[in-house]
């Protein structure tokens, strides 16, 4: 199987691309074409300039917002005859063997998958109130290699361009504010007959900032998660049940935080109350 693969990373310029730029040289050696897609920033932004010449090309797009940019990335891949595109976030770095594992899953899995994704593991500098495990559970490393049924996210994920074009699959602009566009499009892809596969060895590391692990950061994450789930079509009684559960869990975590002076419990209580509040 011969694949022409685009390694595509959207960026707002708010994150340091040095780690990913160093990895891009190794990724390019696999035959992947690495391209940065500025999201709402000029192509001469300092972070973009620093990444040029380190394995990355830069392509400017007219749209802004992750939904519009990802759709433009698919169009760019189609126009330049790429068979596949890998969506990779700008706060992630692939571990050694990542590309080989992803290609192995793509070529060895039967039936041939239209979507292949790998695990994303969070790491941090140890600061903040929450831990990296609170943001992303490492349990994904226990998942079995091969055909997968369930929700897929768009970081560290490869898609078959031809399948998505034949089925007129694009990210929905209604999700531009709070996210959830990735879960939505891969659900629609599954309904269209897409084969999903998990590549256990294609591991990406996500570097989480202290602000994301602060009390306010966890509260905002809870609000976003609630709105995202609502936009994916939760029924009113499902919403009510979820909010009641979040209130109960949040109160228990608040008591634990107060009794034991537990900073982590306080941050996770803030997340639960964010789920209750949402953005509506």
Secondary structure as UniProt FT lines:
FT   STRAND          5..11
FT   HELIX           18..29
FT   TURN            30..31
FT   STRAND          33..38
FT   TURN            43..44
FT   HELIX           46..51
FT   TURN            53..55
FT   STRAND          56..58
FT   HELIX           66..79
FT   TURN            80..81
FT   STRAND          84..87
FT   TURN            90..91
FT   STRAND          92..94
FT   TURN            96..97
FT   HELIX           98..108
FT   STRAND          115..123
FT   HELIX           132..135
FT   HELIX           138..142
FT   STRAND          146..147
FT   TURN            155..156
FT   STRAND          157..160
FT   HELIX           161..166
FT   TURN            167..168
FT   HELIX           173..175
FT   TURN            176..178
FT   HELIX           181..191
FT   TURN            192..193
FT   STRAND          196..207
FT   HELIX           211..213
FT   HELIX           215..231
FT   TURN            232..233
FT   HELIX           236..260
FT   HELIX           263..277
//
